[in-house]
Amino acid sequence: MSDKLLELCHLTKRYEDGVSDKDVIKDLNLELERGEFLCILGPSGCGKTTLIRCIAGFEKYSGEIKVEGKSVSGSGNDRMMIFQDYNQLFPWKTIKKNIQYPMKCSGIKDKALLEERAMELLEIMNLTEYADCYPHQLSGGMKQRVAIARGLSTQPKILLMDEPFAALDAQTRNRLQPELLAIQRKTNTTIIFITHNIQESIKLGSRIILFDSKGNLEIDIRNEVPEPRNPATPGYSETWKMLFNALNPDRAAE
């Protein structure tokens, strides 16, 4: 089986309001291999969120999106999305039932299987003891771990993450980053992760792409910084400076 998982072929997304029609994404061609952790950087308004919404099947577009060589249209359990906030969790359902919900929607009715898979994900997330709690009883970081578990519950081919740690404090964010890496490797899930944080992209991404303010793909690199990645790691400062200069052309780093 080919390692090529996702293909974007001449993808274009145009917003038309009758006043200032605009191509947010224009003729984008991109391929993603199975198991990659792709981080997407770019200034606000460059089309990052629109891009993953197209991949998720939430937006209409021209061009073609292929998963494992097959064209996809509309949403599907093979592409699950995690948002910035926790509104995707149902406050009236327990943590376990929140995780089971997408599985039920995908047609899984076997109660034993639902229980087994939910508890397995809770164990991965270190949330087993909170299975019967409700979202309001959890901290922000714990809620986001539940959201990730729910996204993984249908065993998607691609997990789409739209700045999932943006609403968290720095300490929680720093704690969840290595946890997400460990989860990604344990489940072998391909992840597309939007962030405004250069450090986060270097720490997490096996590959980093960057869009300029007009939505053009400016940088597409493999992350060669060895792990564990921190500012003292060889190659880290050079990668950070390159990305910073691309994001801030008017005030390039010395």
Secondary structure as UniProt FT lines:
FT   STRAND          4..15
FT   STRAND          22..33
FT   TURN            34..35
FT   STRAND          37..41
FT   TURN            44..45
FT   HELIX           48..56
FT   STRAND          62..67
FT   TURN            68..69
FT   STRAND          70..71
FT   TURN            77..78
FT   STRAND          79..82
FT   TURN            87..88
FT   TURN            91..92
FT   HELIX           95..105
FT   TURN            106..107
FT   HELIX           111..124
FT   TURN            125..126
FT   HELIX           128..130
FT   TURN            131..132
FT   HELIX           135..137
FT   HELIX           140..152
FT   TURN            153..154
FT   STRAND          158..162
FT   TURN            164..167
FT   HELIX           170..187
FT   STRAND          190..194
FT   HELIX           198..204
FT   STRAND          207..211
FT   TURN            213..214
FT   STRAND          217..222
FT   TURN            231..232
FT   TURN            234..235
FT   HELIX           236..247
FT   HELIX           249..251
//
